[in-house]
Amino acid sequence: MPRKPVSAHPEVDTSRRQLVALAGASTAAAVLPGAAMAAGRPTLKIGFISPLTGPLGGFGECDPFVLDLVRRKTAGGVSIGGTTYAVELLGRDTQSDPSRASQLAKDLINNHKIDLMLTTSTPEVVNPVADACEASGMPCLSTVDPWESWYFGRGAKPGEPSPFKWTYHFSFGTEQFARMYLATWALLPTNKKVGVLYPNDADGNALRTHLVPELKKGGYTIVDPGAYQDGTTDFSSQISRFKAAGVQIITGAPIPPDFITFLRQAAQQGLVHRLKIVMPAKFGLFPSDIAALGELGYRISSGAYWSPAFPYVSPVVGLGGRKLADAYEKASGKQWTQQLGASLALIDAGFAALKASGAPKDKAKVAAAMKVLDTVTTVGRINFPKGPVPNVATAPIIGSQWVKSRPGSRFPLSFPTVEHADDPRVAIQSRLLPYA
């Protein structure tokens, strides 16, 4: 099918169309960013690129709500360096297409003349947007893309100076994944044999290279059938390898449709009843993933890069934890997802950088502010000076598990935390249950 052209208008800014449904807005000022502003005020234009549709659409499901929440909270403008600025948030949907992500970034930079780019959710979105910004001298802040996938996947080399001047990123990485996996897996007795599903993409290659050695150091035997292509429809060879090796733990970084295919075939071929822990990295992040598997979805474990158990409050909108989740569920009628806090944290950090710059329309000063940014967001503290490499700050990820909700609950699934090695301030809410 021919690719749809990138519109000069925010046709994918679903948040505007959904504003009445999501936030109950009743005035034009709530709908149009800056509509309540006094005439003549300077405007800060902020691009926000994420996947609302396509295979990665679960990541962007709550982004319209987040953008509208921020629009309403900043309707009176923001004061920076003695000047009050109107704020215009321009949301865009990549449709899970990396090429489209790059197109959208260039359109926002060249045609809409944005002052800052924000982007989130997987290397397929974040990396091409960051590359477009780096080439154009546009300050860009991103999240929810393992930092090794972002840093090394875009051409940086270990031990060498950073090649990036304009792009900055905060997210979990190998160290955070390893800490979470090892803490979670230690909660159940297993034979420590782990089957991994790493596709031939940025996430799969980065985790195979950087995470597997850490898991081996933790005493686990890794059974790796090799890289496969996204969109694979037959996982029989991988399943046979896992059965022959006697694996009791499954992990990896498959895109959601691929993991659904894998697990259904694993059930048909007699693997799932042997498994103690099923904990993929890219699947199981959202209720829709688990619901798509039916009974096979219960007791799948996953990492939570935000949940209502996180104690932090957004400095931009004044909500966090359970209050943020409740606000989303009331407005949308849908269950909270962890991207809710992550997308808000991206905006928290972006606003912090703009304010710290003292001159938010000076791109060099905004980039310089990101380089030394140390701020608390909805997901916790983001500290670039203490990052593992230049241009990068880390964020926590917490082991959690999908279980059936208690009778009478509003939603059929719950996602309690089961460990908190990466941030002890996050509450542990339940014990880990064996998958089979």
Secondary structure, DSSP 8 states (H G I E B T S, - for coil): -------SS-TT-HHHHTHHHHH---SHHHHSTTTTS-TT--EEEEEEEE--SSTTGGGGTTHHHHHHHHHHHTTT-EEETTEEEEEEEEEEE-TT-HHHHHHHHHHHHHTS--SEEEEESSHHHHHHHHHHHHHHT--EEEESS-HHHHHTTTT--TTS----SSEEEEE--HHHHHHHHHHHHTTS----EEEEE--SSHHHHHHHHHTHHHHHHTT-EEE------TT----HHHHHHHHHHT--EEEE---HHHHHHHHHHHHHTT-GGG-SEE--SSSSSSHHHHHTTGGGGTT-EEEESS-TT-----TTTS--HHHHHHHHHHHHSS---THHHHHHHHHHHHHHHHHHHS-TT-HHHHHHHHHT-EEEETTEEEEGGGSSSTTEEE---EEEE-EE--TT-SSSEE--B---TT-TTS----------
